[in-house]
Amino acid sequence: MVTVNGGEPQNPLIPTNTNENMGGRVVDRLYAGLKFYDRNGVAHDEMAESITTNDRKNYKIVIKPDWKFNDGTTVKAKNFVDAWNYGALGTNAQLQSYVFSLIVGFDEVNEKTPKAQTMSGLKVIDERTFTVELKQPSIDFETEMGYAPFYPLPDAAFKDMKAFGENPIGNGPYKFAKTGAWEHNVKIDLIPNPDYKGGRPAKNKGLRFVHYQSYDTAYADLQAGNLDALDILPDSALATYKKDLGDRAILKPIAYKAAVGIQTSVPHFGGEEGVLRRKAISMAVNREQICENIFRGTRKPAKDFTAATLPGFNPNLPGVEALSYNPAEAKKLWAQADAISPWSGRYEIAYNSDGGHQAWVEAVANSVKNTLGIEAVGYPYPTFKNIRDEINAKTINKAFRYGWQGDYPTMLQFLTSQYYSFSETNNVNYNSPEFDGLLNAALAAPTLEESYKIVAKAQALLLKDMADIPLFDYQAAAGRSDKVKKAELTWNGLFDFEGIEK
């Protein structure tokens, strides 16, 4: 088996309720969707035999025949439609429900007290064919079809979804090694699925996701040959990993951003006062220095709310100066906020101790403290799950570090997931009808060039409102052990897990 780093997923492994890295890296191995993304982020047909549309609003989808779930049942068109309807239904409270928002009938289904149980824009035509009607044309919809929430689910899932998520039945390149393959907080074991017939078959005998509490431990295991591949190196190794690992060291710019968020319900961070304070904090952070001193050049200062590697990226957005270190301007904005309501208390930035974030979060807090003359500190939570649970419940009551690793390679994927007012993964309560309208217009644009122009307007609005504080774009620093002959990173910084060869 190939051993790779992982962590305890926040939730049972249900595609529409997995919106974090540790669950996502497993879910994407267990399921096959209509499309899959190759190492470079290009979408290819996986279960789709054809996806046709004349207007990018009405789609006819035909799936390949005789494709099986691990329980031996055949994957049918209804398995996609049932899974999507489950994901959209308000009473199921799925974290990824927002991805279905463009489908006709979503609004009626997604309410807390739904007016309908299924989306009227989805229709099963026969065992292998279904149609999708969108509220408006979408430039992203077909590319999106490889994203986890669009995976199909077997009939067995709907009998007891929570139990299913503990022992999922998929149709992807891997399956659970056995009942009990998920040893909570320890590991998840996957073995190749012999029935898989898509474009990313496993080239190894299986994957073990080892749930580390510290990346220092993981790196020591990598060096000792006890871990085969590590896709996040600890800060402590960044100065030496190229020397330590030689040609087994990997560095690649990827679609992954880091930011500090704060929910608008936190005292002093709502309304106009909140905008001024977020801008002041952004300008109080010396990103260049942190990228150099802590990340040793494996991060670049952020220039927008997406990632610099994505098509259409624009580093010169109106208002982008708010992402540059400017102590004098930061103090001025902070004083303007104080005029609205004098500051009290301390500025805390929450982070998870098991993610290797302490050094940079403390450096950001120090930069804020030294510039603004306020008490600013890092605030550790023991695990990723602990911090995510409070962020999702909107009870965290302090600033927090968070990131976004691209799920499919478009700027709109970053923006719709994090800043649409109705997205369950909008962690900072950003709510702007004008912004929502711009995203809808960007999705409906007739050409990519036109879409990119509208995305730039939407991002200029995010900068004006300072929805959160973008900090860094990642360059993934990773490594493989001497037992591995091939391990490559993909466009979003995860390994091409199927392609790891020992």
Order of alpha helices (4+ residues) and beta strands (2+ residues): beta-alpha-beta-beta-beta-beta-alpha-alpha-beta-beta-alpha-alpha-beta-beta-beta-beta-alpha-beta-alpha-beta-alpha-alpha-beta-alpha-beta-alpha-beta-alpha-beta-alpha-alpha-alpha-beta
